[in-house]
Amino acid sequence: MPEIAEVARAVHFLRKSLSGKTLSLVKAYDDANVYGKVGTTAAEVQKALMGKKVMGAGQQGKYFWLVMASPPHPVFHFGMRGWFHVRGEPTINFRSHASSDEEWPPKYTKLLLETDEASKAEAAFTDARRFGRIRLVDCPGDDIRQHTPLKENGPDPVIDKDTLTVEWLEKKMNSKKVPIKAMMLDQANISGIGNWVGDEILYNAKIHPEQYSNTFSSDQIKQLHKSLRYVCQTAVDVLGDSSKFPEDWLFNHRWGKGKKDAPTTMPDGSKIVHLTVGGRTSAVVPSIQKKTGAVAGDIKSEGASDSEEKSEEEAVKTKGKATTNGKTKSAASKKKSVAKKEADVELKEEEDESEEEVKKVNKKGARSTSTNSKKRKAATRKVKVEEDDEDEEEEEEKPAKRQKAKANTKKAKSTKSEEKGTDVERPNGSRRRSGRVTNGKD
């Protein structure tokens, strides 16, 4: 998922290419997920933007927007694999978007923008996975951050330095008891921090991701604040160009998990291990990131074998189930259960198809049954990626969902109170248990 630095890169090129220009062509391609899940339609977006002048672009963490000459303004979120391409500009710079710009409009385009000025500009929002979001916010351009979904999210480490102070961070950390990495990934706390940025900050601060947020000393919190600012600002300054990241960053050495002959150490020989914290795979250097306080419990032991890691993971899951006292599964658990069933069906279909292919090929004597095994492994990898993406997308939507849940709870209580009725003063001084006022007669 694009994080604070990658989003800053997209905003930079949108601002450079579109600011001060009028949109002469707007094509919004209907998508029930990208538009529909945030209460709008492709037709509404197309109508709202057509013929409008772009005044600028803004960002808060993983959200960004175009400021139009008049409301409403489009607000975007890339989701898992979304991106904004600007024709003729090097917008693509990282692994998940390393495709060619030659095809225009690009494949999986959801919104296409063109200007009619002499220096014509073309931009396209693409999203193959459909976890991205495009919505309209109807307010003055300067007030966009005061409206949903921005208002439910925490301060941006680069833009909101006056808010995200050491004192603010210390208060936030001490008010919660969750693994520090999970706290940082929650967009309701701090905007823009995703998996790799979170790992980089914690490595730089020499803090273990599993340690509870309320167990750190003042000195550790000061260092964490310093590292948070340093990593985010440095990454944004180079517009997410990883080739310009400092050589000693964990980012440059963390990608070896599961790859044959890939390095699993830092340049100084320090071992890199991978743990699962808050539902995310975390890259950690145990010799640097020491546990100095209570932790949530290792999901994967440092340096443990795959079988040991799986056993520990199952033990943690079993313990979690035992503490529920027979209560029904949470919505998230149900969602994962459904996803797993669907994954099993998909895997079975893949296996059946591959078996048929192998049978046909074996009749001709052209290929071996190893195709079946390869197909099965590919399908399993695909299912795992999709489940991880769904989990991460669910985390991204939590801030707005929490706000909505509070509103619904308040509304439900109000309705219940009305149904129950209240004591109403009657003209003759007596009281009647009712939801209406009487004329004093029964």
N, C-alpha and C positions, 0 to 999 in steps of 0.2 A: 504493500500500500504506500502510495506517495505520502511523505511526511513533510514537516515544516519547510525543509530546504528545497525539495522537489516542487512543492506548491509555489514557493517563492520564485523559482525559475519560470514556471508557467505564467505567473502574474507579471514578471518582468517583461516577457515578450508580448503579452497581451497589451500591457500599458504602452510599450514601445510602438506596436503596430497599429493599435486601434484608437488610442486617445486622440480626441479632437476630430475624429472622422465620423461620417454618417453611414449607417448601415443601409445599403441599397438592396441587399439580398439577404433574407433570413429563411433558412429551411430547417424546420424542426421535424425530426422523424419520430413518429409515434412510438412510444415505449411505455407500457404500463408500469414498469419498475422505475425507470429513470425519472419519469415525470409523475406518474400516477401515485406512487407511494409517498409523495410529499404534497399531494393535493392539487396538482395542476395537470395540464395536458399540453401536448406538443403544439396544438393549435393556439392555445392561449399564449404560450411563450412566443410563438412566431408573430402573432398579432401585436403583442406588447412591444417587441423590439424593432419591428419593421419601420424603417424611415427615421429611427431615433439616432441621435448623436451620442457617441460614447465620450464621456468626460474624463474617465480614469478607471483604475482598477484597485481593489483592496484585498487584504488578507487578514485572517485571524486563525492561526494554526493551520488546520487542514481544510478549512473553508475559505473560499475566495469569491469575489464578485466583480461585476462591471457596474460602474456608476454611470447611469444614463442621464440625459439632459432633463428628463422628468420621470417620475415613478410610473410603473414599478421597475425594479432592478433585478437582474438575474443573479442568483446566488448558487454557486456550484460546490460539489464535493466529489472527488475522484473515486471514492470507494476503493475497491481492490486493484483494479487495472485501468481505471479511466485516465484520460490524458487530453491536453489541449495542444493541437498542432497549429503552428502558424507557418503558412507556406513560405519557403525560402529562408526560414530562420532555424537555427540549431536547437529547437526546443527539446528534442529527444537526446537524453544523455545517460540513461541508466538501463540496467540489464533488461527489465521487464518491458521496455519500449524500444528495444534496439532494432526496429524495422525501418524500412526505407520510406522516404517522404515522396518518392516518385509518383505513387498512385494518389490521385486527387479527384474527388474527396477521398480521404483514407477509408479503409475498411472499418466497419462498425461505427460510422459517424452517426451521432445522435442530434447534433446541432451544427449547422454550417452558417458562417457569417462572412459577408463580403462588403467592402466599401466601394464607393464610386469615385473617389478622389483620383487625381492623377497618379499618386503613389498608392495604387490599389493594394489593399490588404485582404487576405483570406485566412480565416481561422476555423478549426473544426474540433468539436468536443467528441472524442471517441470513447467507447467502453464495450469491450468484448464480453465482459462478465456481467454487465448490467447491475453492478452494485453502486454505481455512481448516481448522483442526484442533481437535478436541475429544478429550481423553484423560483417563484417570483415573490419579492418582498415589496409591499406597497407602503413606502414612507419616504421622507426626504433623504437624499443621498448620504448626508452626514449622520443619519440616525440608524443606518443599517445594522450596526452592532448592538443596538438596543432592542432588536426584534429576534424572534425565533428564526433560525436555530442558533444564532450567535450568542444571544443573551444567556442561554443555558450552559455555555462553555466557559472554561476558565481563561485566565489571562494568557496572552502570547508572550513567550520568553524574550522575543526580540522587540516587539512593538510596545509591550506593556511593562517596561522596566521599572517605571515608577510604582506600579502595583505589585509586581512580583519581586518584593524585597526579601532580605534575609528574615526579617521579622514575620512577614506574611507566610513564608515557607515554613518557618518553625511552628507557627500556630497551626497551619494546615496539617503538618505531619503529626503533631502531638494530639490533634483532634481525632485521629483515626488509628486503628490497629489492623493494618493490612500490610502485606509485603510491599516494601518501598517501590519496587518496580510496578506492581499493580496500581499503586496510587498514582504514579507518574503517567501511566498509560490511560488512566481515566480522564477523558477530555473535559469532564465537569470540573476537574481540579486544575489542570494545565493544558492549554491548547497546543496541538502540533506535535507532541512527542509520540512517536510510534516505536516499533520494536528495536530497530537498529540504533536510533537516536538515544533511546532509553538505555540500551546496553553501553553505548559510548560514554554517556554521562556518568553512569555508575562505575565504569572502569576507570575513567579519569579521576573520579572522586575516591576511588579505592573502597567502594561500598558494595557489599554483597546484596544481590537483588531480592533474596528471600527474607532478609531481616525486616522485622516489623518497623513501620514508619515512626512509631512513638518510642523507639528505644535508642535514638541517636543523641550524642552529646551536642552541645552548642557549637563546638569546633567542627564536628563532622557535618552539621547542617550548613555552616558557613562555607565549608569546602564544596558541599553538594551544590549550593547556590552558585558558587563561582564556576564550577564545572558545567552546570546547566547553561549558564550564560555563554561560556566559552564555546562549548560544542555547538549550540544552536546558532550563535552569531557567526562562527567560522564557516559552518555549512551553508548558511544563507548568503554570506558574503561571496562565496564562489558559486552560488546558484546551484548547489547540489552536485557540482562536478567532482565526482569521487577521485579523479586523477589529480586533483589539486588539494585533496585532504592531506594533513600531516602524515608522514610515513609511520609515525609511532601510534597511529590510531588503530583501535581494535578492528574497525571496519575493513581495513586492508588485509586482514589475516583471518577473519572469522568464517569464511565461506567454505571451509574444507569438510564440513560434516557430511559423511556418507559418500564422499568422493575419493576414489582410489588414488593413492599417491599425493593427495592434496595435503598441504601443511596444516598441522593442528597445534602449532605453537607460535608465540610471538618471536620477533627477531632475536630477543635475548634468551630464547629457549623456554620461556614460561609457557606451561601447558594451557591450552584453551579447552574447556569442557562445555557441554551444552546441557542446560537444565530446563525444565518446564515450570515456569512461574506465572501465575495468573492466566493460565491457558496459552501462554506464548513460549516459544523456544528462546531461551536466553543464552548468549555466549558469555562465558565467565572465565576469568583468570584467577583461580583459587589462591595462588601464591601472592597475589596482589590484593584481591578483594576478600578480606578476612571477615568472618562473622564476629561481631563485637557485642551482640545482644540477642534477645530471643528471636527465633525464626519460625516461619510457618511450617517448616519441615521439608527436607529435601524430597523432591519428587523423583529426581534422578541423582544418585550419589556421584560425587566427583571421582572420576576415574573408574567407575563401575562398568562391568561388562553389560552387554545388551540384555542378557537374561536376568541379571541382578536388577537392572534398572526397571525392567518390566515387572518383576516381582514386587519391588518397592511401590511402583505406581499402582498395582492392583491392591496392595495392602492399604494404601492411602484411600483408594476408592471405597474399599470394603468398610474401613473405619468411618468414612463419611456417611455411608448408607446406614450403619448401625446407629448413628446419633440422630437419625430422623424420627425414631420411635414410631415407625409405621406410617408416617405422614405421606401424602401423595407427592409424586415427583414434581419438581419445579417445571415451569414452562420451558426453560432452557434444556432440561434433561429430556423432556418429551420431544423437543425439537431434534435433539441429537439422536434419540431413539428412532424417530421417523427417518432421519437422514441416513442412519445406519441400515435400516431396512431397505430403503431405496437404493443405497449403495450396494447391498447384497444382491438385489434384483439385477442392477446394472452389471455387476461383476459376473453373475450367472449368465446373463445374456452375452456378455463379451466372451465368456468361456465357451458357450454353446456355438457362437459364431466362429471362434477360432478353431474349435474341434472340427467343425464342418470343413473349414478351409484346409486343415491338416489332412483330413480324410481324402479330399479331392486331390491335394498335392501328392500324397503318398501313392495314390493310384498311378500317377504319372512318374513317380520316383524322382521328383524334382526337389523336394524339401523335406526336412526332418521334423519330428514332433516338437522340437525346441520352440517352434513358433507359438505353440499353446502356452508354454511357460512364460515367454516374453509378453504375450498378450495379457496374461493374468497379472503379471507384475506391473505392466503399464496401467491397467485398469485400477489396480490397488493404489498406485501413486496418484492417479487422477482423483479418486474418491477422497484420499487423505487431504489433498490440496483444497478440494471443494469444501470439506468439513472445516478446515482451518480458516478458510476465507469467510465462511458463514459465521464462525465464532467471532472473528475479528470485526466483521460488519456489525454484529449484535452489540459488541462493546462500543462501537462508534455511535450507535443510536441510543445508548443508555441515557445520556444527559437529557435529551428531549423527552424520552419515555418517562423518566422519573418525574419531570415537571408535569406531564400529562396525567400521570397516576395520582399525583397530589391533588390536582384539580378535580379529577373524577371522585376521589375520596371525599373531598370537601362537598361536592355536589350531592353525593349519596347521603351524607350525614344530614344535609339541609333538607333533602326530600323525605328522609325518614322522620325528621322532626315535624315536618308539615303533616305527614300522614298520622302521626301519633296525636297531634293536636296540642294546643297550649291553653293554659288557664286564661280566660277572657273576662275582663271586668264587665259586670252587667249594670244597667242603669239603677236598679234597686239596691245596689251594694253587694248582691250575692255574686258568686262566680259559677261559671259553667265550663265543664270540660269539653271543649269543642274547638274546631278550627274556624268558627264563624262568630260574628257578633249578633246577639239576639236583641229583641225589643223589650226585654225584661219579662216576657211572658213565656211560659212553657208551652 
